[in-house]
Amino acid sequence: MPLDGGRPLDLVKDLTLVGRQDDCDLQLDHKSVSKMHCVLVKADGMLFLRDLGSTNGTRVNGQRVRRAALMSEDQITIAGYGYRVVVEKNGTPPRAQAAAFDCTINVNAKEVPRPPQPAARPIPHAAQRGNDDDSVVLGDAILNNALPDVYPEDRR
């Protein structure tokens, strides 16, 4: 839903490419929007956003992100374009869904315990990609992805 009150955009495809190019699914004609800026993906009943290395970035709720799982009422900003996420399941408005379950809580990511790491195993190469995450295995150590999902705070 555009924040400026424009016509709502329906994401009918499982993968929606957003950018300035003519062949993007959602074309935003602004010099601050990259040719291929970001992608919105619907999977397993959820909506995900991934920035595609855009110059000026993509923001979710004011925070510049590389990737994010989007929830109903989240705000996405791309250049001067602002959108509010509205997720409807089976025709039920999002606020009615939240009221029906009333179980959403805010959790500080630093307070969530980290799951146990798998035991390191010898590998034939100096470095090898991890299985289902963005970790890298180097010898006996498992290192996290060097690029976080959220950019560090601007300290200007």
Beta strands, then each sheet from edge to edge (+ up, - down):
strand 1: 15-19
strand 2: 26-27
strand 3: 38-43
strand 4: 46-51
strand 5: 58-60
strand 6: 63-65
strand 7: 67-70
strand 8: 75-78
strand 9: 81-84
strand 10: 127-129
strand 11: 136-138
strand 12: 141-143
sheet 1: 2+ 1+ 3- 4+ 7-
sheet 2: 6+ 5- 8+ 9-
sheet 3: 10+ 11- 12+
end
